[in-house]
Structures are given as C-alpha cells and as structure tokens.
C-alpha cells in the first residue's frame, strides 16, 4: 500500500543516516516500520462496519451492506483534501444478477442539509469487461475454474465501480443508495450514516 497525499507518514531515520546505514536500516524498517495515519469513513451502525489492518498494522475500513441472502455490497469511502471518493464492489456468485435502477448516490453533509449527487462510473469485471452502471450485472462464474479449497472466493465475479464528489470532507455524512434489483426482486433505497475515522498504524511493507 502506497501512502496517499493526505496520509500522514512518519519514519524515524533521517535521509543522511539512511544513505550511510541503508543496509542496516532496511532491516530496522521491517522491524519498526513507519507510522501512517489514515482517514476513512465507517457506518455508524457497527453491524455494517468492517475495520481491518493492511501492510503491517495500517488501519483501513469499509461498509459491508447486505443486499440478499449471502450477498453484500462493499463500499470504501475515502476523504482527500477537497473531495470524497467512493469505491463500490459487488461479489456475485454464478446465477446471481443485480441492476441499479438509478445509478446515482446522494451525499449529504450531516447537519447541513447540503446534498451532492454522484453518478456511478461503468462497472468493471475481470480485466477488460465493462457494463454501464444501469445494466444488469450477472455472475457467470468467470473464474470459478480457479477456485480451490482455500480460494473459494474465485467462484465469485467481482464487479467494481466508483464515483466522487467535490466537497471538503466533513466529520459526518449521510449516503443514500439507490433501489436495486437483486435476482428480479426490488431492494428499496437505503440511507446510511457515516462518521469520519482517523487512526494511526505502522506500515511494515514496501510496494
């Protein structure tokens, strides 16, 4: 994981020291790492929030929203200097279909009443297969042949999309997700409350 522009990274060794003692400090780096402060949004409802650690103990988080029996939608919501980025992923097993009836997401700054409309980009599955955001997304088992006892996730097709809004990231957000069709049945629109999280961890990997 590479630190982004808004991430705060602190490594103790100075540049001059690293030039002289680089071989030793490479070992020290993997032991001590760099302090990285990350910001991300999580649902206020803890049943929807999924926090985890990457690249050592760097904090991260996302929403996992149930949309059917054993089906869910993953949403990563990341603040930057003057914009909020949303990444959405749908893991669909073979025989499952999903369609966004209106592929837009509404962002509302908590307590202000200000609303921002964002249109979802095209969905991508695999390396080079794309679908318009309002098309039917169907699980076909595109990589099911790669699934082994310890890689059952390969049975799913992973559809991903994203969007962003130009706004200074607030401490709280309300997101309205559109109604969707799941295997022909309508799941109504949902409003989810998010709060801004800031945590610090230690990065011990290089990418």
Backbone as JSON, one array per atom type, in Angstrom:
{
  "sequence": "XXXXXXXXXXXXXXXXXXXXXXXXXXXXXXXXXXXXXXXXXXXXXXXXXXXXXXXXXXXXXXXXXXXXXXXXXXXXXXXXXXXXXXXXXXXXXXXXXXXXXXXXXXXXXXXXXXXXXXXXXXXXXXXXXXXXXXXXXXXXXXXXXXXXXXXXXXXXXXXXXXXXXXXXXXXXXXXXXXXXXXXXXXXXXXXXXXXXXXXXXXXXXXX",
  "N": [[0.84, -1.19, 0.0], [0.72, 2.13, -0.98], [1.37, 5.23, 0.58], [-1.06, 7.8, 0.44], [-1.65, 11.17, -0.76], [-2.9, 12.55, 1.3], [-2.36, 11.06, 3.51], [-0.64, 10.75, 6.59], [2.69, 10.29, 7.1], [5.3, 9.01, 9.03], [8.61, 8.39, 9.41], [11.29, 7.37, 11.34], [14.2, 7.31, 10.73], [16.62, 9.6, 9.4], [17.32, 11.2, 6.21], [20.07, 11.46, 5.61], [21.22, 9.69, 7.4], [20.16, 7.33, 6.46], [21.47, 7.1, 4.02], [24.02, 6.41, 4.77], [23.75, 4.2, 6.44], [22.14, 2.4, 5.1], [21.86, -0.49, 4.47], [21.59, -1.6, 7.05], [19.42, -0.19, 8.01], [17.36, -1.04, 6.39], [16.71, -3.5, 7.45], [15.96, -2.61, 9.98], [13.78, -1.06, 9.28], [11.84, -2.99, 8.51], [11.4, -4.07, 10.95], [10.64, -1.94, 12.66], [9.16, -0.15, 11.05], [7.07, 2.42, 9.51], [5.18, 5.11, 10.83], [1.85, 5.57, 9.99], [-0.87, 7.6, 9.36], [-4.22, 7.2, 8.8], [-7.25, 8.16, 7.17], [-10.69, 7.49, 6.94], [-14.11, 6.68, 6.14], [-16.66, 5.21, 8.14], [-19.64, 3.24, 8.62], [-22.05, 4.35, 11.03], [-23.62, 2.44, 12.18], [-22.57, -0.36, 13.65], [-22.92, -2.96, 12.8], [-22.64, -2.88, 10.1], [-20.14, -2.04, 9.64], [-16.75, -2.67, 8.81], [-13.69, -3.05, 9.99], [-10.18, -3.3, 9.5], [-6.71, -4.39, 9.18], [-3.89, -3.55, 7.18], [-0.82, -4.21, 5.38], [1.06, -4.6, 7.52], [0.24, -2.95, 10.28], [-1.48, -1.0, 9.37], [-4.34, 0.96, 9.52], [-7.64, 0.37, 8.15], [-10.88, 0.55, 6.57], [-14.29, -0.37, 5.74], [-17.66, -0.45, 4.41], [-19.95, -3.13, 4.67], [-22.69, -3.98, 3.13], [-25.6, -5.77, 3.42], [-27.41, -7.26, 0.73], [-29.02, -9.28, 0.09], [-29.67, -12.83, 0.44], [-26.78, -14.13, 1.63], [-25.47, -12.3, 0.07], [-23.74, -9.25, -0.54], [-22.76, -5.79, -0.56], [-19.78, -4.09, -0.94], [-18.38, -1.11, 0.28], [-16.06, 1.42, 0.03], [-15.12, 4.42, 1.46], [-13.43, 7.27, 1.06], [-11.73, 10.11, 2.26], [-10.2, 13.0, 0.78], [-8.17, 15.92, 0.17], [-10.03, 17.9, -0.85], [-12.16, 16.43, -1.68], [-14.35, 13.57, -1.8], [-14.0, 10.17, -2.19], [-15.61, 7.33, -3.53], [-15.65, 3.86, -3.58], [-17.01, 0.98, -4.93], [-17.96, -2.4, -4.63], [-19.19, -5.45, -5.89], [-19.47, -8.71, -5.12], [-20.44, -11.36, -6.97], [-21.93, -14.47, -7.07], [-22.19, -17.3, -9.35], [-25.11, -17.26, -11.36], [-26.4, -15.2, -10.11], [-27.93, -11.99, -10.22], [-27.76, -8.42, -10.5], [-29.07, -5.14, -10.63], [-28.78, -1.67, -10.85], [-31.33, 0.53, -10.35], [-31.39, 3.26, -10.59], [-28.53, 4.64, -11.14], [-27.17, 6.43, -9.18], [-25.68, 8.1, -6.4], [-26.44, 9.75, -3.45], [-24.92, 12.22, -1.55], [-24.97, 13.61, 1.62], [-24.1, 16.23, 3.73], [-23.83, 15.84, 7.1], [-26.13, 17.43, 9.24], [-26.17, 19.8, 7.82], [-27.79, 19.83, 5.59], [-26.97, 20.07, 3.01], [-26.74, 18.65, -0.15], [-25.19, 16.4, -2.41], [-24.92, 15.1, -5.65], [-23.87, 12.11, -7.12], [-22.81, 10.27, -9.93], [-22.53, 6.87, -10.7], [-19.63, 5.31, -12.07], [-18.89, 3.27, -15.01], [-19.3, -0.25, -14.53], [-16.8, -2.62, -13.84], [-15.57, -5.85, -14.58], [-13.34, -8.49, -14.09], [-10.53, -8.23, -16.33], [-11.07, -6.69, -18.65], [-13.79, -6.28, -19.12], [-16.68, -4.43, -19.35], [-19.56, -2.68, -18.05], [-22.41, -0.61, -18.43], [-23.58, 1.55, -15.82], [-26.26, 1.17, -15.27], [-26.93, -1.24, -16.32], [-27.72, -4.8, -16.35], [-25.98, -6.74, -14.06], [-24.35, -9.71, -14.02], [-23.55, -12.71, -12.4], [-21.4, -15.07, -13.65], [-19.62, -17.0, -13.08], [-16.98, -16.57, -13.93], [-14.33, -16.99, -13.17], [-14.44, -19.36, -11.85], [-13.23, -21.79, -12.31], [-10.77, -21.55, -11.23], [-11.0, -21.8, -8.57], [-10.12, -23.18, -5.46], [-9.91, -25.29, -2.49], [-8.94, -23.4, -0.6], [-9.35, -21.03, -1.87], [-12.0, -20.18, -2.38], [-13.29, -17.84, -2.93], [-12.83, -17.26, -5.55], [-14.89, -18.19, -7.01], [-16.72, -16.23, -7.27], [-17.8, -13.42, -9.28], [-16.34, -10.31, -9.49], [-17.62, -7.25, -9.49], [-16.87, -3.9, -10.0], [-17.1, -0.4, -9.26], [-17.12, 3.2, -9.16], [-17.12, 6.57, -7.78], [-17.11, 10.14, -7.16], [-17.26, 13.11, -5.1], [-17.02, 16.63, -5.11], [-16.16, 18.14, -2.39], [-15.33, 19.5, 0.77], [-14.17, 17.2, 3.04], [-16.41, 16.28, 5.56], [-17.08, 15.71, 9.11], [-19.21, 14.03, 9.43], [-21.47, 12.07, 7.41], [-24.33, 11.46, 5.33], [-25.37, 8.89, 3.31], [-27.27, 8.09, 0.49], [-28.29, 5.25, -0.98], [-29.26, 3.89, -4.11], [-32.34, 2.24, -5.16], [-32.24, -1.23, -5.97], [-32.32, -4.04, -8.21], [-32.33, -7.33, -7.27], [-31.73, -10.41, -8.31], [-34.15, -10.18, -9.65], [-35.92, -9.21, -7.73], [-36.98, -6.31, -5.98], [-34.94, -4.23, -4.05], [-35.31, -1.72, -1.84], [-34.29, 1.8, -1.75], [-31.61, 2.85, 0.4], [-30.58, 4.6, 3.31], [-27.64, 5.51, 4.77], [-25.74, 6.3, 7.6], [-22.58, 7.81, 8.06], [-19.4, 8.14, 9.72], [-16.41, 10.05, 10.18], [-13.26, 8.56, 10.45], [-10.11, 8.52, 12.05], [-7.05, 7.04, 12.33], [-3.93, 5.7, 13.51], [-1.28, 3.64, 12.39], [1.33, 1.17, 11.92], [3.33, 0.88, 9.13], [4.75, -1.81, 7.54], [5.52, -2.87, 5.14], [6.69, -2.75, 1.71], [5.69, -1.26, -1.29]],
  "CA": [[0.0, 0.0, 0.0], [1.47, 3.36, -1.03], [0.69, 6.32, 1.26], [-1.64, 8.8, -0.45], [-1.24, 12.53, -0.48], [-3.46, 13.03, 2.55], [-1.89, 10.23, 4.61], [0.49, 11.29, 7.33], [3.68, 9.24, 7.26], [6.45, 9.42, 9.83], [9.65, 7.38, 9.57], [12.29, 7.96, 12.21], [15.54, 7.54, 10.18], [16.79, 10.76, 8.53], [17.81, 10.86, 4.88], [21.52, 11.31, 5.64], [21.53, 8.45, 8.12], [19.79, 6.22, 5.59], [22.5, 6.95, 2.99], [25.2, 5.77, 5.36], [23.45, 2.92, 7.07], [21.0, 1.83, 4.36], [21.63, -1.94, 4.66], [21.1, -1.88, 8.41], [18.1, 0.42, 8.19], [16.35, -1.86, 5.71], [16.28, -4.47, 8.45], [15.26, -1.86, 11.03], [12.48, -0.66, 8.72], [10.89, -4.1, 8.56], [11.09, -4.33, 12.34], [9.95, -0.81, 13.28], [8.21, 0.39, 10.1], [6.75, 3.85, 9.51], [3.85, 5.44, 11.36], [0.96, 6.08, 8.95], [-2.19, 7.99, 9.84], [-5.21, 7.03, 7.73], [-8.61, 8.64, 7.36], [-11.7, 6.81, 6.15], [-15.45, 6.74, 6.73], [-17.3, 3.95, 8.52], [-21.03, 3.4, 9.05], [-22.3, 4.45, 12.46], [-24.13, 1.11, 12.53], [-21.41, -1.27, 13.73], [-23.21, -4.2, 12.07], [-22.28, -2.67, 8.7], [-18.75, -1.58, 9.58], [-15.7, -3.7, 8.79], [-12.35, -2.48, 10.13], [-9.13, -4.31, 9.38], [-5.36, -3.86, 9.08], [-3.15, -3.95, 5.98], [0.58, -3.81, 5.29], [1.53, -4.48, 8.9], [-0.9, -2.6, 11.13], [-2.1, 0.22, 8.84], [-5.79, 0.81, 9.65], [-8.49, 0.55, 6.97], [-12.26, 0.2, 6.9], [-15.27, -0.31, 4.66], [-19.0, -0.9, 4.75], [-20.47, -4.32, 4.01], [-24.14, -3.82, 3.18], [-26.32, -6.94, 2.89], [-28.4, -6.97, -0.31], [-29.75, -10.51, -0.16], [-29.15, -13.99, 1.14], [-25.35, -14.36, 1.35], [-24.99, -11.29, -0.88], [-23.47, -7.97, 0.08], [-22.08, -4.76, -1.34], [-18.69, -3.45, -0.2], [-18.21, 0.31, -0.05], [-14.96, 2.15, 0.64], [-15.38, 5.86, 1.38], [-12.13, 7.84, 1.43], [-11.61, 11.56, 2.11], [-8.95, 13.61, 0.36], [-8.13, 17.33, 0.57], [-11.26, 18.62, -1.16], [-13.03, 15.5, -2.4], [-14.61, 12.28, -1.18], [-14.03, 9.11, -3.19], [-16.36, 6.14, -3.19], [-15.36, 2.67, -4.36], [-18.07, 0.01, -4.68], [-17.67, -3.72, -5.19], [-20.23, -6.46, -5.77], [-19.06, -10.08, -5.41], [-21.65, -12.08, -7.39], [-21.75, -15.88, -7.45], [-22.84, -17.71, -10.6], [-26.57, -17.33, -11.3], [-26.92, -14.04, -9.4], [-27.96, -10.77, -11.02], [-28.03, -7.16, -9.8], [-29.15, -3.97, -11.5], [-29.1, -0.41, -10.18], [-32.44, 1.15, -11.07], [-30.96, 4.64, -10.84], [-27.14, 4.52, -10.67], [-26.61, 7.63, -8.56], [-25.59, 8.07, -4.94], [-26.58, 11.08, -2.88], [-24.11, 12.53, -0.37], [-25.48, 14.75, 2.39], [-23.26, 16.6, 4.87], [-24.67, 15.74, 8.3], [-26.45, 18.66, 9.95], [-26.17, 21.0, 6.97], [-28.82, 19.74, 4.58], [-26.37, 20.18, 1.68], [-26.74, 17.37, -0.84], [-24.37, 16.31, -3.62], [-25.3, 13.94, -6.45], [-22.74, 11.5, -7.82], [-23.18, 9.19, -10.83], [-21.58, 5.76, -10.71], [-18.93, 5.0, -13.31], [-19.15, 1.93, -15.53], [-18.82, -1.37, -13.73], [-15.77, -3.45, -14.46], [-15.39, -7.2, -14.02], [-12.18, -9.03, -14.77], [-9.56, -7.25, -16.84], [-11.49, -5.8, -19.73], [-15.23, -6.38, -19.38], [-17.32, -3.26, -18.76], [-21.01, -2.58, -18.16], [-22.97, 0.66, -17.98], [-23.98, 1.45, -14.43], [-27.67, 0.78, -15.15], [-27.12, -2.54, -16.96], [-27.78, -5.97, -15.48], [-24.69, -7.35, -13.72], [-24.68, -11.12, -13.8], [-22.48, -13.63, -12.04], [-21.31, -16.18, -14.61], [-18.55, -17.92, -12.69], [-15.91, -16.32, -14.89], [-13.05, -17.55, -12.7], [-14.77, -20.49, -10.95], [-12.3, -22.9, -12.55], [-9.56, -21.31, -10.45], [-11.32, -21.98, -7.15], [-9.61, -24.33, -4.73], [-10.45, -25.27, -1.12], [-8.55, -22.2, 0.12], [-9.62, -19.85, -2.69], [-13.39, -20.27, -2.81], [-13.73, -16.52, -3.41], [-12.68, -17.21, -7.01], [-16.16, -18.57, -7.63], [-17.49, -15.0, -7.48], [-17.38, -12.39, -10.21], [-16.23, -9.08, -8.72], [-17.97, -6.06, -10.25], [-16.47, -2.71, -9.25], [-17.39, 0.91, -9.83], [-16.75, 4.26, -8.23], [-17.53, 7.93, -8.07], [-16.57, 11.07, -6.17], [-17.92, 14.41, -5.02], [-16.12, 17.73, -4.77], [-16.6, 18.76, -1.15], [-14.38, 19.33, 1.86], [-14.68, 16.08, 3.84], [-16.93, 16.62, 6.89], [-16.98, 14.66, 10.13], [-20.33, 13.09, 9.28], [-22.12, 12.02, 6.1], [-25.44, 10.56, 5.07], [-25.36, 8.43, 1.93], [-28.49, 7.43, 0.04], [-28.02, 4.3, -2.05], [-30.49, 3.72, -4.9], [-33.0, 0.93, -5.2], [-31.62, -2.16, -6.91], [-32.96, -5.32, -8.45], [-31.47, -8.46, -6.92], [-32.4, -11.62, -8.82], [-35.51, -9.84, -10.05], [-36.68, -8.61, -6.63], [-36.54, -4.94, -5.7], [-34.48, -3.82, -2.74], [-35.5, -0.28, -1.82], [-33.14, 2.66, -1.45], [-31.19, 2.82, 1.8], [-29.83, 5.75, 3.78], [-26.66, 5.05, 5.75], [-24.97, 7.37, 8.24], [-21.16, 7.52, 8.19], [-18.59, 9.07, 10.51], [-15.01, 10.08, 9.77], [-12.34, 7.87, 11.36], [-8.68, 8.77, 11.86], [-6.27, 6.15, 13.17], [-2.53, 5.56, 13.14], [-0.71, 2.31, 12.49], [2.71, 1.05, 11.47], [3.48, 0.22, 7.83], [5.98, -2.62, 7.53], [5.73, -3.47, 3.82], [7.04, -1.79, 0.67], [5.05, -1.57, -2.57]],
  "C": [[0.87, 1.24, 0.0], [0.7, 4.44, -0.27], [0.15, 7.31, 0.24], [-1.27, 10.19, 0.03], [-1.72, 13.01, 0.88], [-3.04, 12.18, 3.74], [-0.68, 10.88, 5.27], [1.46, 10.16, 7.63], [4.87, 9.77, 8.04], [7.4, 8.26, 9.99], [10.79, 8.03, 10.35], [13.64, 8.23, 11.55], [15.58, 8.75, 9.27], [17.39, 10.32, 7.2], [19.31, 10.62, 4.9], [21.94, 10.02, 6.32], [21.25, 7.26, 7.22], [20.85, 6.0, 4.5], [23.7, 6.15, 3.51], [24.91, 4.36, 5.83], [22.29, 2.19, 6.39], [20.81, 0.34, 4.59], [21.07, -2.29, 6.02], [19.68, -1.38, 8.57], [17.01, -0.33, 7.44], [15.8, -2.89, 6.68], [15.47, -3.78, 9.54], [13.88, -1.47, 10.56], [11.46, -1.77, 8.86], [10.53, -4.45, 10.0], [10.23, -3.22, 12.93], [8.9, -0.2, 12.36], [8.07, 1.9, 10.2], [5.36, 4.05, 10.07], [3.03, 6.09, 10.25], [-0.4, 6.38, 9.57], [-3.16, 7.96, 8.67], [-6.55, 7.62, 8.14], [-9.54, 7.86, 6.43], [-13.04, 6.95, 6.87], [-15.95, 5.33, 7.03], [-18.76, 4.22, 8.87], [-21.11, 3.53, 10.56], [-22.82, 3.13, 12.99], [-22.98, 0.11, 12.49], [-21.65, -2.59, 13.01], [-22.81, -4.1, 10.6], [-20.82, -2.33, 8.52], [-17.77, -2.75, 9.64], [-14.35, -2.99, 8.83], [-11.32, -3.59, 10.1], [-7.78, -3.61, 9.27], [-4.69, -4.38, 7.81], [-1.69, -3.54, 6.13], [1.2, -3.61, 6.67], [0.35, -4.2, 9.8], [-1.53, -1.29, 10.69], [-3.62, 0.05, 8.87], [-6.52, 1.06, 8.33], [-9.91, 0.15, 7.37], [-13.17, 0.36, 5.71], [-16.65, -0.7, 5.2], [-19.3, -2.18, 3.99], [-21.98, -4.32, 4.2], [-24.83, -5.05, 2.6], [-27.35, -6.52, 1.84], [-29.21, -8.22, -0.67], [-29.15, -11.64, 0.63], [-27.72, -14.28, 0.7], [-24.8, -13.42, 0.28], [-24.77, -9.97, -0.15], [-22.74, -7.05, -0.89], [-21.01, -4.13, -0.46], [-18.54, -2.0, -0.67], [-17.05, 0.89, 0.74], [-15.19, 3.64, 0.4], [-14.15, 6.57, 1.94], [-12.09, 9.34, 1.23], [-10.23, 11.95, 1.58], [-9.07, 15.1, 0.66], [-9.46, 18.05, 0.33], [-12.27, 17.73, -1.89], [-13.21, 14.23, -1.59], [-14.77, 11.25, -2.28], [-14.78, 7.9, -2.67], [-15.98, 5.01, -4.15], [-16.37, 1.61, -3.96], [-17.73, -1.31, -5.34], [-18.82, -4.68, -4.88], [-19.66, -7.83, -6.1], [-20.31, -10.91, -5.73], [-21.33, -13.52, -7.77], [-22.52, -16.19, -8.73], [-24.35, -17.82, -10.4], [-27.21, -16.17, -10.59], [-26.89, -12.81, -10.31], [-28.35, -9.57, -10.16], [-28.12, -6.05, -10.84], [-29.53, -2.75, -10.68], [-30.19, 0.29, -10.99], [-32.14, 2.6, -11.42], [-29.54, 4.74, -10.29], [-26.53, 5.83, -10.18], [-26.59, 7.43, -7.05], [-25.62, 9.51, -4.45], [-25.75, 11.2, -1.61], [-24.74, 13.73, 0.34], [-24.56, 14.99, 3.58], [-24.15, 16.66, 6.11], [-24.86, 17.11, 8.95], [-26.54, 19.89, 9.1], [-27.31, 21.01, 5.96], [-28.27, 19.86, 3.17], [-26.23, 18.79, 1.06], [-25.95, 17.44, -2.14], [-24.73, 15.01, -4.34], [-24.08, 13.42, -7.21], [-23.23, 10.32, -8.66], [-22.1, 8.1, -10.81], [-20.93, 5.6, -12.07], [-19.36, 3.62, -13.82], [-18.61, 0.87, -14.58], [-17.8, -2.17, -14.54], [-15.74, -4.81, -13.77], [-14.25, -7.84, -14.81], [-11.28, -7.93, -15.28], [-10.15, -6.25, -17.81], [-12.97, -5.93, -20.09], [-15.93, -5.26, -18.63], [-18.82, -3.27, -19.01], [-21.43, -1.18, -17.73], [-23.57, 0.47, -16.59], [-25.44, 1.04, -14.24], [-27.96, -0.55, -15.85], [-27.21, -3.66, -15.92], [-26.37, -6.53, -15.31], [-24.96, -8.79, -13.32], [-23.43, -11.94, -13.48], [-22.5, -14.83, -12.96], [-20.24, -17.2, -14.23], [-17.34, -17.79, -13.59], [-14.57, -16.93, -14.46], [-13.27, -18.75, -11.78], [-13.79, -21.65, -11.12], [-11.01, -22.75, -11.77], [-9.76, -21.57, -8.96], [-10.77, -23.29, -6.6], [-10.15, -24.27, -3.31], [-10.12, -23.99, -0.35], [-8.74, -20.91, -0.69], [-11.05, -19.91, -3.25], [-13.94, -18.94, -3.34], [-13.64, -16.41, -4.93], [-13.96, -17.61, -7.73], [-17.02, -17.34, -7.94], [-16.93, -14.18, -8.63], [-17.42, -11.07, -9.45], [-16.45, -7.86, -9.62], [-17.62, -4.83, -9.41], [-16.79, -1.43, -10.02], [-16.96, 1.96, -8.8], [-17.3, 5.59, -8.64], [-16.88, 8.84, -7.04], [-17.38, 12.35, -6.18], [-16.9, 15.45, -4.57], [-16.69, 18.45, -3.56], [-15.53, 18.53, -0.09], [-14.92, 18.27, 2.8], [-15.14, 16.51, 5.24], [-16.74, 15.47, 7.87], [-18.07, 13.61, 9.99], [-20.99, 13.21, 7.93], [-23.35, 11.12, 6.16], [-25.36, 10.18, 3.59], [-26.67, 7.72, 1.61], [-28.14, 6.56, -1.16], [-29.32, 4.0, -2.8], [-31.1, 2.34, -4.76], [-32.31, 0.06, -6.24], [-32.49, -3.39, -7.08], [-31.96, -6.43, -8.15], [-32.21, -9.73, -7.29], [-33.88, -11.37, -9.11], [-36.37, -9.21, -8.98], [-36.1, -7.25, -6.28], [-36.14, -4.77, -4.24], [-34.49, -2.3, -2.72], [-34.24, 0.5, -1.48], [-32.86, 2.66, 0.05], [-30.36, 4.04, 2.13], [-28.94, 5.3, 4.93], [-25.88, 6.24, 6.3], [-23.52, 6.93, 8.45], [-20.49, 8.56, 9.09], [-17.13, 8.94, 10.08], [-14.13, 9.46, 10.86], [-10.91, 8.29, 11.03], [-7.91, 7.91, 12.85], [-4.85, 6.04, 12.62], [-2.06, 4.13, 13.35], [0.71, 2.32, 11.97], [2.76, 0.27, 10.17], [4.8, -0.51, 7.79], [6.19, -3.35, 6.21], [6.06, -2.37, 2.83], [6.36, -2.22, -0.62], [5.46, -0.53, -3.6]]
}
